Amino acid sequence: MGTLDYTVATLGSHCALQLLKGAKDEGLRTLLVCEKKRLSLYKRFNFIDDIFSVDDTSDIASDRCIGRLRETNSILIPHGTLIAYMNSDQIERINIPIFGNKWILRWEADRDLKQKLMEESHLSVSKSIDSKNDIQGLCIVKLHGAAGGRGYFIAWNRESFERQALRLKDQKMISGEQDLFIQEYVLGVPAFLHFFYSPITKEIELMGADRRYESNVDGLGRIPAREQLSAELEMSYNVVGNIPIVLRESLLLSAYEMGESFVNTSKNLVPPGMNGPFCLEGVYDREGKFVTFEFSARIVAGTNLYVSGSPYSDLVYDEPMSMGRRIAREVKLAIEKNMIDKITS
């Protein structure tokens, strides 16, 4: 089978535009599974060959949608929206080829499994706190799964944790405190490192880096501390956009080493391992040491910055290379070598 016998498909959200633009640039057919309320956006772009409309994101698992994906011989590219709206059991039951290792998405969604994989990869990891009773300093409290920063809050003792957890429960964002994960807050420069690992070439590539711009925590810095305290303002971490980062060159070796260690460990813990795009998320502390607090086992929205390539992809490729296009090129390579099973699950 040739490249025109396959279709690259994804959900209409998150990073769908760069994924499908990259696939079209590589000569592949494209299909978008799109909620009806978003159709007016995606119909503007002529690199989308086919749009399959659904009432809700979770409808991607319906017989009707799966049937269309099979008819078009589609390879589904997962991103944050899939993880946010479907649980691990639902994702694993999707019976069409999914790019990468769908089993590792369970490890991304579960904070305890996530912590285990990062620690066993010998990354410097932000400490997890077992109980609100053990909070003895500044902590960040998070929801499980790919929430895009939604519902995160800062706590510094048991009382501050309970007050804000109650607010989330009142807003029906959680059912109880057991839905929250407590992690030591590490001061430093936030950085999200975008990697791609090819199970075909056995090579890892650093494709870019970014930091998030979050509301309203990034806006609070413009308000003097006295006014913040008197107004009793509450922080939130909803991601609004992303800002590019170019790291000091002296930091690149350790970045590659972290990515390689993560890939090697994942092969043992979650076979066949971390194939395709992933992101190590953390902060550079005052010593320039990277402390990891998250990973994403798929493409992240920060790669949307680099539709025309990043300073790092430019060092490897003599043409614009977004993460979306890099995924499509891997699909093409797998087709040519008859290795589709190697890059999908």
JOHU-V856563 format. One record per pair of residues at least 12 apart in sequence whose ideal C-beta (glycine too) atoms are under 7 Angstrom apart, sorted by the first residue. I is the first residue (numbers start at 0). J is the second residue. Records with the same first field share a line. If there is no record, write none. Layout:
BEGIN
I = J / J
END
This chain:
BEGIN
0 = 334
1 = 334
2 = 26 / 27 / 331 / 334
3 = 28
4 = 72
5 = 27 / 72 / 74 / 330 / 334
6 = 28 / 29 / 30 / 71 / 72 / 73
7 = 19 / 22 / 27 / 29 / 74 / 76 / 327 / 330
8 = 30 / 32 / 68 / 73 / 74 / 75
9 = 31 / 75 / 76 / 78
10 = 32 / 56 / 59 / 78 / 80 / 81
11 = 31 / 32 / 33 / 34 / 37 / 41
12 = 80
13 = 78 / 79 / 80 / 300
14 = 78 / 298 / 300 / 302 / 303 / 323
15 = 31
16 = 44
17 = 302 / 303 / 306 / 321 / 322 / 323
18 = 76 / 323 / 326
19 = 31 / 46 / 47
20 = 46 / 306 / 323
21 = 321 / 323 / 324 / 326 / 327
22 = 327
23 = 46
24 = 324
25 = 324 / 327 / 328 / 331
27 = 327 / 330 / 331
28 = 48
29 = 46 / 47 / 48
30 = 48 / 49 / 51 / 71 / 73
31 = 47 / 50
32 = 51 / 53 / 59 / 64
33 = 50 / 52
34 = 53 / 55 / 56
35 = 52 / 54
38 = 50 / 52
49 = 71
51 = 64 / 67
56 = 80 / 84
57 = 84 / 85
60 = 85 / 89 / 93
65 = 94 / 95
68 = 95
69 = 95
73 = 95
74 = 96 / 98 / 330 / 343
75 = 95 / 96 / 97 / 98
76 = 98 / 326
77 = 97 / 98 / 99 / 104 / 297
78 = 297 / 298
79 = 145 / 147 / 299 / 300
82 = 104 / 107 / 108 / 144 / 145
83 = 144 / 145 / 146
87 = 104 / 105 / 108
90 = 104
96 = 339 / 343
97 = 343 / 344
98 = 275 / 326 / 342 / 343
99 = 274 / 275 / 297 / 344
100 = 269 / 271 / 272 / 273 / 274 / 344
101 = 344
102 = 269 / 344
103 = 265 / 269 / 273 / 296
104 = 296 / 297
106 = 269 / 296
107 = 294 / 295 / 296
108 = 143 / 144
109 = 143
110 = 143 / 180
113 = 294
114 = 127
116 = 264 / 265 / 268
117 = 291 / 294
119 = 264 / 268
120 = 260 / 261 / 264
121 = 260
122 = 257 / 260 / 261 / 291
123 = 288 / 289 / 290 / 291
124 = 291
125 = 182 / 183 / 185 / 290 / 291 / 292
126 = 183
127 = 181 / 182
128 = 181 / 182 / 183
131 = 157 / 160 / 161 / 176 / 181
132 = 157
134 = 154 / 155 / 156 / 157 / 160 / 181
136 = 155
137 = 153 / 155 / 184
138 = 154 / 181 / 182 / 183 / 184
139 = 151 / 153 / 182 / 184
140 = 152 / 154 / 160 / 179 / 181
141 = 180 / 182
142 = 173 / 178 / 179
143 = 178 / 180
147 = 237 / 238
148 = 211 / 213 / 236 / 237 / 238
149 = 237
150 = 167 / 172
151 = 236
152 = 234
153 = 184 / 234
164 = 176 / 179
182 = 292
185 = 282 / 284 / 290 / 292
186 = 284
187 = 282 / 283 / 284 / 285 / 290
188 = 282 / 283
189 = 210 / 211 / 282
190 = 208 / 210 / 244 / 281 / 282 / 283
191 = 208 / 209 / 210 / 278 / 280 / 299 / 301
192 = 205 / 208 / 254 / 278 / 279
193 = 206 / 207 / 208 / 278 / 299 / 301 / 302 / 322
194 = 206 / 258 / 277 / 278
195 = 275 / 276 / 322 / 325
196 = 262 / 273 / 274 / 275
197 = 329
198 = 271 / 274 / 341 / 342
199 = 332 / 333 / 336 / 338 / 341 / 342
203 = 255 / 258 / 259 / 262
204 = 315
205 = 254 / 255 / 258 / 311
206 = 302 / 309 / 311 / 312 / 322 / 325
207 = 302 / 304 / 305 / 309 / 311 / 312
208 = 244 / 246
209 = 241 / 242 / 243 / 244 / 301 / 304
210 = 242 / 244
211 = 238 / 241
212 = 239 / 240 / 241 / 242
213 = 236 / 237 / 238 / 239
214 = 235 / 237 / 239
215 = 234 / 235
216 = 234 / 235 / 236
219 = 232 / 234
241 = 300 / 301 / 303 / 304
243 = 304
245 = 310
250 = 287
253 = 289
257 = 279 / 289
258 = 279
261 = 273 / 279 / 294
273 = 296
274 = 342
275 = 326 / 329 / 342
276 = 297 / 298 / 322 / 326
277 = 294 / 295 / 296 / 297
278 = 294 / 295 / 299
279 = 291 / 294
280 = 292 / 293 / 294 / 295
298 = 322
302 = 321 / 322
305 = 321
306 = 321
307 = 319
308 = 320 / 321
329 = 342
330 = 342
END
